[in-house]
Amino acid sequence: MDNASVTELSGPATALPPGGPPGAPTIAIVGAGFSGTLLALHLLRRSPTQTRVVLIERNAQFGRGPAYSSGNSSHLLNVPAGKMSGFQGDPHDFLHWLQGLSESELCGLAPAASTFVPRHIYGRYIRHLINQELKVPERGDQLKLVRGDVADIEEVPGAVRLTLDRNRTITADRVVLAVGNFPPAPPPVADPSFYDSPLYKPDPWAADALAELDPDLPVLLIGTGLTTIDSVISLLDQGHRGPITALSRRGLVPHRHVAPGLCPPPESDRFPTRVNALARMLRRSSARQVEAGGTWQSVIDEIRPITTELWQSMCAADRQRFLRHLRPWWDTHRHRVSGPVADRVEAARASGQLRIRAGRITGYRLERPDGPVEVTFRPRFQQTQDSVTVGRVVNCAGPDADYSRIRDPLVRTLLGKGLVRPDRLCLGLDVTGNCALLDKDGAISRRMFAVGPVTKGAFWEMTAVPDIRHQAETLAGQLSAMVRPR
Ligand SMILES: Cc1cc2nc3c(=O)[nH]c(=O)nc-3n(C[C@H](O)[C@H](O)[C@H](O)COP(=O)(O)OP(=O)(O)OC[C@H]3O[C@@H](n4cnc5c(N)ncnc54)[C@H](O)[C@@H]3O)c2cc1C
């Protein structure tokens, strides 16, 4: 990233001018992970040239977020390169960029559509997209990157005012929250004092999560999903020899991607929106596919493009039923891992180093302040207690989406002022189908919007790149039609 393009203002009470001619409409985006960055890129392509886009990020790296800032080359994308373009209309953009890298940059990687690329390479691609925009003279003037932490947003007549750290302010016509993923919530236990111990690592993406760890110490990973798989791979890469236990309520582990198999015609042209009927149909179709020499993976992939439609067509009770009973199965079938990653995880399980357990954590007993800690849990379907004694506990339970308990200062401030509210299913913030935020009374804001995982309550599958890029593109179209030069 060209650091000269990132605005760093010093001193208190600075009003940051968005730039451009007087009256130029300004759209501020809070968060420059994949969602915020893609939205900015689409806005630049669709809005009148007077429109200013201000992209604000608290971390040094624009375009990466926790997903694509991992420096570990073994942390691979869980979507093949051919499906990771930033643009729906140019589906091979990422692949073409990848094919343009030198051999040393590729480090032995085959730049093919089916390749699962290290995530940090994808982060470079997103940064490259921003740099490209900054190079176009008129676009460079339209886009302002601001390094800062947004602490507050208030609605003022005809605009919104954002307050950043060091009392800096930005006034904009519209603001979009692209604040993304928050660290997992700790499992509820009667005595949560262990969560203050240095042996507990609450943020699996933080640099210290697996740092300075005795390679022979037993480790407990809370969760058995994609974040846990990342942590297992990191532990193996750093030469960890001690036992690793991964524990989740059901002990389900993500399946692996396979090459697309034969695809017999679908059972029906209709998809039920009652959750039980849908689950039955998926099971039947999967069995038919496998019988015909195909794979169940193709059945899941077939409904991927319409999962938001299915979600939005389901009644509230069925959405709740899905979350309560089917979500872990859906997640492990839908969010799969690449073959090389699955091979390493399976080898660790076969050697006995990695044990997957199903159960619910009931408590922690620290033998000494510096460990070890005995973690007790109730195994699934049993009334008895079991335990593991470990030197470190890393919470890999997946991003916390329940905004009523997320401690982030901006989230707390907006909730406190009633400008936003959590959605009913505690998957994100309440938004309309057009991504407009709803306030505590359910009134629709004309100035405040959200994009990405924040909107999962209304869209459900708003996690992976193919879904977010579609949403970013649609929202960019709406916002650019809304803002007109004053
Ligand atoms: C570890 C991990 C791996 C993943 N791997 C894949 C994958 O392989 N393929 C795939 O399709 N999807 C993957 N995903 C899904 C991922 O959710 C999306 O791809 C996408 O990265 C989400 O981007 P985002 O911008 O919405 O959120 P984030 O990436 O979380 O970015 C939000 C940004 O907002 C900033 N921010 C938050 N609050 C403020 C504030 N108040 N002021 C200023 N800045 C703020 C944060 O610093 C952060 O940079 C992965 C997710 C994770 C967590």
The ligand as an SDF file (V2000), in Angstrom:
LIG
                    3D

 53 58  0  0  0  0  0  0  0  0999 V2000
   -9.9680  -16.0580    9.8150 C   0  0  0  0  0  0  0  0  0  0  0  0
  -10.9760  -15.9120    8.7030 C   0  0  0  0  0  0  0  0  0  0  0  0
  -10.7620  -16.5410    7.4950 C   0  0  0  0  0  0  0  0  0  0  0  0
  -11.6680  -16.4020    6.4440 C   0  0  0  0  0  0  0  0  0  0  0  0
  -11.4290  -17.0370    5.2670 N   0  0  0  0  0  0  0  0  0  0  0  0
  -12.2720  -16.8550    4.2290 C   0  0  0  0  0  0  0  0  0  0  0  0
  -12.0120  -17.4690    2.9540 C   0  0  0  0  0  0  0  0  0  0  0  0
  -11.0510  -18.1950    2.7950 O   0  0  0  0  0  0  0  0  0  0  0  0
  -12.8860  -17.2400    1.9240 N   0  0  0  0  0  0  0  0  0  0  0  0
  -13.9870  -16.4590    2.1000 C   0  0  0  0  0  0  0  0  0  0  0  0
  -14.7400  -16.2760    1.1430 O   0  0  0  0  0  0  0  0  0  0  0  0
  -14.2620  -15.8830    3.3110 N   0  0  0  0  0  0  0  0  0  0  0  0
  -13.4390  -16.0690    4.3590 C   0  0  0  0  0  0  0  0  0  0  0  0
  -13.7080  -15.4820    5.5680 N   0  0  0  0  0  0  0  0  0  0  0  0
  -14.9450  -14.7380    5.7190 C   0  0  0  0  0  0  0  0  0  0  0  0
  -14.7520  -13.2520    5.9240 C   0  0  0  0  0  0  0  0  0  0  0  0
  -15.7490  -12.9160    6.8780 O   0  0  0  0  0  0  0  0  0  0  0  0
  -14.9800  -12.3960    4.7130 C   0  0  0  0  0  0  0  0  0  0  0  0
  -14.3010  -12.9190    3.6230 O   0  0  0  0  0  0  0  0  0  0  0  0
  -14.5190  -10.9370    4.8700 C   0  0  0  0  0  0  0  0  0  0  0  0
  -13.1410  -10.9310    5.1120 O   0  0  0  0  0  0  0  0  0  0  0  0
  -15.2500  -10.1210    5.9030 C   0  0  0  0  0  0  0  0  0  0  0  0
  -14.7860   -8.8020    5.7120 O   0  0  0  0  0  0  0  0  0  0  0  0
  -15.3380   -7.5530    6.5160 P   0  0  0  0  0  0  0  0  0  0  0  0
  -14.6840   -6.3920    5.9030 O   0  0  0  0  0  0  0  0  0  0  0  0
  -16.8100   -7.5390    6.5700 O   0  0  0  0  0  0  0  0  0  0  0  0
  -14.8590   -7.7690    8.0050 O   0  0  0  0  0  0  0  0  0  0  0  0
  -13.4130   -7.7060    8.6410 P   0  0  0  0  0  0  0  0  0  0  0  0
  -12.4510   -8.4050    7.7780 O   0  0  0  0  0  0  0  0  0  0  0  0
  -13.5820   -8.1540   10.0570 O   0  0  0  0  0  0  0  0  0  0  0  0
  -13.0310   -6.1660    8.5940 O   0  0  0  0  0  0  0  0  0  0  0  0
  -13.6330   -5.1890    9.3990 C   0  0  0  0  0  0  0  0  0  0  0  0
  -12.6300   -4.0640    9.5490 C   0  0  0  0  0  0  0  0  0  0  0  0
  -13.2580   -2.9980   10.2260 O   0  0  0  0  0  0  0  0  0  0  0  0
  -12.3040   -2.3960   11.0800 C   0  0  0  0  0  0  0  0  0  0  0  0
  -13.0410   -1.6790   12.1190 N   0  0  0  0  0  0  0  0  0  0  0  0
  -13.9600   -2.2120   12.9680 C   0  0  0  0  0  0  0  0  0  0  0  0
  -14.4550   -1.2490   13.7600 N   0  0  0  0  0  0  0  0  0  0  0  0
  -13.8470   -0.1010   13.4190 C   0  0  0  0  0  0  0  0  0  0  0  0
  -13.9400    1.2380   13.8970 C   0  0  0  0  0  0  0  0  0  0  0  0
  -14.7600    1.5720   14.8980 N   0  0  0  0  0  0  0  0  0  0  0  0
  -13.1720    2.1960   13.3230 N   0  0  0  0  0  0  0  0  0  0  0  0
  -12.3090    1.8700   12.2950 C   0  0  0  0  0  0  0  0  0  0  0  0
  -12.1840    0.6080   11.8080 N   0  0  0  0  0  0  0  0  0  0  0  0
  -12.9460   -0.3680   12.3660 C   0  0  0  0  0  0  0  0  0  0  0  0
  -11.4780   -3.5520   11.5960 C   0  0  0  0  0  0  0  0  0  0  0  0
  -10.2130   -3.1230   12.0400 O   0  0  0  0  0  0  0  0  0  0  0  0
  -11.4060   -4.4510   10.3640 C   0  0  0  0  0  0  0  0  0  0  0  0
  -10.2440   -4.2130    9.6030 O   0  0  0  0  0  0  0  0  0  0  0  0
  -12.8310  -15.6210    6.6310 C   0  0  0  0  0  0  0  0  0  0  0  0
  -13.0410  -14.9890    7.8600 C   0  0  0  0  0  0  0  0  0  0  0  0
  -12.1340  -15.1230    8.8830 C   0  0  0  0  0  0  0  0  0  0  0  0
  -12.3860  -14.4200   10.1940 C   0  0  0  0  0  0  0  0  0  0  0  0
  1  2  1  0
  2  3  1  0
  2 52  2  0
  3  4  2  0
  4  5  1  0
  4 50  1  0
  5  6  2  0
  6  7  1  0
  6 13  1  0
  7  8  2  0
  7  9  1  0
  9 10  1  0
 10 11  2  0
 10 12  1  0
 12 13  2  0
 13 14  1  0
 14 15  1  0
 14 50  1  0
 15 16  1  0
 16 17  1  0
 16 18  1  0
 18 19  1  0
 18 20  1  0
 20 21  1  0
 20 22  1  0
 22 23  1  0
 23 24  1  0
 24 25  2  0
 24 26  1  0
 24 27  1  0
 27 28  1  0
 28 29  2  0
 28 30  1  0
 28 31  1  0
 31 32  1  0
 32 33  1  0
 33 34  1  0
 33 48  1  0
 34 35  1  0
 35 36  1  0
 35 46  1  0
 36 37  1  0
 36 45  1  0
 37 38  2  0
 38 39  1  0
 39 40  1  0
 39 45  2  0
 40 41  1  0
 40 42  2  0
 42 43  1  0
 43 44  2  0
 44 45  1  0
 46 47  1  0
 46 48  1  0
 48 49  1  0
 50 51  2  0
 51 52  1  0
 52 53  1  0
M  END
$$$$
